[in-house]
């Protein structure tokens, strides 16, 4: 049995495709000004919350919106000595679910290294990448069940989505609802394995990720920049795990009138 740790999960702040439907068709959207303000609110919370209870690792998805959120939200927070908040651990496994929609594809390591110098993007391909079917399908749901104990095929299918109609409408390739759900649930198990394999000494870590994959992992919806901390590993059973704490202050930051629209129409604001 893996040693117990606490994991602080944070969904990224608001980005272009969260505001305008057409941005769903653009790859790797950045945060909007409102999204950056949301991340700043999380930062104030974490600065207070980590006093006397430091973070031992900061993990982020390789998507631009998650990296930007992590860098803003962890600036000045209390960590152990080996943690550099300006250099979060980039982990490809915690990126958004693979539905084939452009906004959930990421930039390549060359571009990201220029955008975020000092971060390690060695897990990524040189150009635009996906977390592919083959990677997510390396083992069946049943085989992964020992690591992700509450998941079995029947239960997993009751909360996994989106529907194939939603992905096709958004430009995604999936028409097989069962296949899409299996892939998403399988990767949620991969995340569970990844967290279980962290050094036992790292008893509190933060993960900056995405609403879709967090929904399957934790069976609850996350608003932009919502934070929830859990005991890990999660307990077995059909009920959604209960968080140790929830902070919704980031998701409730008031949006400045017109600021997002101005940013999103500016040259180079999003891809």
C-alpha positions in Angstrom: 0.0 0.0 0.0 1.4 3.4 -1.0 2.2 5.9 1.8 -0.5 8.5 2.3 0.0 12.0 0.9 -2.1 15.0 0.2 -2.7 16.3 -3.3 -3.8 19.8 -4.0 -5.6 19.8 -7.4 -6.2 23.1 -9.2 -8.0 23.5 -12.5 -6.4 26.1 -14.8 -7.7 29.6 -15.0 -10.0 30.9 -17.7 -8.5 30.7 -21.2 -9.7 31.6 -24.7 -11.8 28.6 -25.4 -13.6 29.0 -22.1 -15.0 32.3 -23.3 -15.5 32.0 -27.1 -16.7 29.0 -28.9 -14.4 29.6 -31.9 -11.4 29.3 -29.7 -12.2 25.6 -29.3 -10.6 25.2 -32.7 -7.3 26.9 -31.7 -4.5 24.8 -30.2 -3.1 25.5 -26.7 -4.9 28.7 -25.7 -3.3 31.0 -23.1 -5.0 32.5 -20.0 -7.2 35.5 -20.5 -6.6 38.5 -18.2 -9.5 37.2 -16.1 -7.8 33.8 -15.9 -4.6 35.4 -14.6 -6.6 37.3 -12.0 -8.1 34.0 -10.9 -4.7 32.4 -10.6 -3.6 35.4 -8.5 -6.5 34.8 -6.1 -5.3 31.2 -5.7 -1.8 32.5 -5.1 -3.0 34.6 -2.1 -4.8 31.5 -0.7 -1.8 29.2 -1.1 0.6 31.7 0.4 -1.4 31.6 3.6 -2.4 27.9 3.4 1.2 26.6 3.0 2.6 28.4 6.0 3.8 25.6 8.2 2.5 23.1 5.7 4.8 23.4 2.6 4.4 21.9 -0.8 6.9 19.2 -1.7 6.4 19.3 -5.4 4.5 21.4 -8.0 3.2 19.5 -11.0 1.6 21.0 -14.1 0.1 19.8 -17.3 2.2 20.9 -20.4 -0.7 23.0 -21.7 0.1 26.7 -21.7 -3.0 27.6 -19.7 -2.0 25.2 -16.9 1.6 26.2 -16.9 0.7 29.9 -16.6 -1.7 29.1 -13.8 0.9 27.2 -11.9 3.5 29.9 -12.2 1.2 32.6 -11.0 -0.6 30.6 -8.3 2.6 29.3 -6.6 4.7 32.4 -6.7 6.0 33.0 -3.1 4.2 30.0 -1.6 6.0 28.0 1.1 7.8 24.9 -0.3 10.5 22.5 0.8 14.0 23.7 -0.1 14.4 21.6 -3.2 11.3 23.1 -4.9 11.7 26.0 -7.2 8.3 27.5 -7.8 9.5 29.0 -11.1 10.2 25.5 -12.4 7.2 23.3 -11.8 7.5 19.6 -12.8 5.9 19.3 -16.3 4.0 16.0 -16.4 2.4 15.0 -19.7 0.1 12.5 -18.0 -2.0 15.3 -16.3 -2.9 17.0 -19.5 -6.5 17.3 -20.7 -8.5 14.3 -22.0 -7.9 13.4 -25.6 -11.1 14.1 -27.6 -9.4 15.3 -30.8 -10.5 18.9 -30.3 -7.8 21.4 -31.2 -7.9 23.4 -27.9 -6.8 20.2 -26.1 -3.7 19.7 -28.3 -0.4 21.2 -27.0 2.5 23.1 -28.4 5.8 21.3 -29.0 8.8 21.3 -26.7 10.7 23.8 -28.9 8.0 26.4 -28.8 7.2 25.8 -25.1 10.9 26.1 -24.2 11.0 29.5 -25.9 7.8 30.6 -24.1 8.9 29.1 -20.7 12.7 29.0 -20.5 14.0 26.8 -17.8 11.2 24.3 -17.7 11.9 20.7 -18.7 9.7 19.7 -21.7 11.7 16.6 -22.6 8.6 14.4 -22.4 7.1 16.2 -25.4 7.5 15.9 -29.1 9.3 18.7 -31.0 6.0 19.9 -32.6 2.4 19.8 -31.6 1.5 16.7 -29.6 -1.4 14.6 -28.2 -1.8 12.1 -25.4 -2.6 9.5 -28.0 -5.0 6.5 -28.1 -2.1 4.1 -28.0 -0.6 5.6 -24.8 -3.9 5.6 -23.0 -4.8 2.1 -24.1 -1.7 0.3 -22.8 -3.8 -1.7 -20.4 -7.5 -2.5 -19.9 -9.6 -0.8 -17.2 -9.7 -4.0 -15.3 -5.8 -4.3 -15.3 -5.5 -0.7 -14.0 -8.1 -1.3 -11.3 -5.6 -2.4 -8.7 -3.9 1.0 -8.9 -7.1 3.0 -9.3 -9.2 0.9 -6.9 -12.7 2.3 -7.3 -12.7 2.0 -11.1 -14.3 -1.0 -12.7 -15.7 -0.9 -16.3 -19.4 -0.7 -15.3 -18.9 2.0 -12.7 -16.5 4.0 -14.9 -19.0 4.2 -17.7 -21.6 5.9 -15.5 -19.6 9.1 -15.1 -17.3 9.3 -18.1 -18.2 11.7 -20.9 -18.4 13.7 -23.2 -20.8 12.1 -25.6 -19.6 11.3 -29.1 -22.1 13.9 -30.4 -20.3 16.6 -28.4 -16.8 15.7 -29.7 -17.9 15.4 -33.3 -19.7 18.8 -33.1 -16.5 20.3 -31.7 -14.4 18.8 -34.5 -13.2 15.7 -32.6 -12.8 12.3 -34.2 -14.6 10.1 -31.7 -17.9 8.4 -32.7 -17.5 5.4 -30.4 -18.7 6.5 -27.0 -17.5 3.4 -25.3 -14.0 3.7 -26.7 -13.7 7.4 -25.7 -14.8 6.7 -22.2 -12.4 3.8 -21.9 -9.5 5.9 -23.0 -10.3 8.7 -20.5 -10.8 6.4 -17.6 -7.6 4.5 -18.5 -5.6 7.7 -18.3 -7.1 8.7 -15.0 -5.6 5.5 -13.8 -2.3 6.5 -15.3 -2.4 9.7 -13.2 -3.1 7.7 -10.1 -0.1 5.5 -10.8 2.1 8.6 -11.5 1.1 10.1 -8.1 1.7 6.7 -6.3 5.2 6.5 -7.7 6.3 9.9 -6.4 8.9 9.7 -3.5 7.3 8.8 -0.2 8.9 11.8 1.4 6.8 14.1 -0.8 3.7 14.2 1.5 2.0 17.2 0.0 2.1 18.1 -3.7 0.1 20.4 -6.0 -1.2 19.4 -9.5 -2.4 22.0 -12.0 -4.6 20.3 -14.5 -7.8 20.4 -16.5 -11.6 20.2 -15.8 -12.2 17.1 -18.0 -9.6 14.8 -16.6 -10.2 16.0 -13.0 -13.8 15.1 -13.4 -13.0 11.5 -14.2 -10.2 11.3 -11.6 -12.2 12.8 -8.7 -15.9 12.6 -9.9 -16.7 16.2 -9.4 -16.7 19.3 -11.6 -14.1 22.0 -11.1 -14.6 25.6 -12.1 -11.8 27.6 -13.6 -9.1 28.0 -10.8 -11.1 26.0 -8.3 -8.8 24.2 -5.8 -9.5 21.0 -3.9 -7.2 18.9 -1.7 -7.5 15.2 -1.3 -5.9 12.4 0.8 -4.1 10.1 -1.6 -4.5 7.3 -2.6 -8.3 7.8 -2.8 -10.5 5.4 -0.9 -12.2 2.5 -2.8 -15.9 2.5 -3.3 -18.6 3.9 -5.5 -19.0 7.3 -3.7 -17.1 10.3 -4.9 -14.1 11.0 -2.6 -14.5 13.8 -0.2 -12.0 16.6 -0.4 -10.1 17.8 2.7 -10.6 21.4 1.7 -12.0 23.3 -1.2 -11.2 26.9 -2.3 -13.5 28.5 -4.8 -12.2 32.1 -4.5 -10.3 31.8 -7.7 -13.4 30.8 -9.7 -15.4 33.7 -8.2 -13.1 36.5 -9.2 -15.2 39.2 -10.9 -14.5 39.6 -14.6 -13.3 43.0 -15.7 -15.7 44.4 -18.4 -14.3 44.1 -21.9 -10.8 43.1 -20.9 -11.0 39.5 -22.1 -12.4 40.5 -25.5 -9.6 43.1 -26.0 -7.0 40.5 -25.1 -8.4 37.8 -27.3 -8.6 40.1 -30.4 -5.0 41.2 -30.0 -2.4 39.8 -32.4 -0.6 36.8 -31.0 -3.0 36.5 -28.0 -3.9 33.0 -28.9 -3.1 30.4 -31.5 
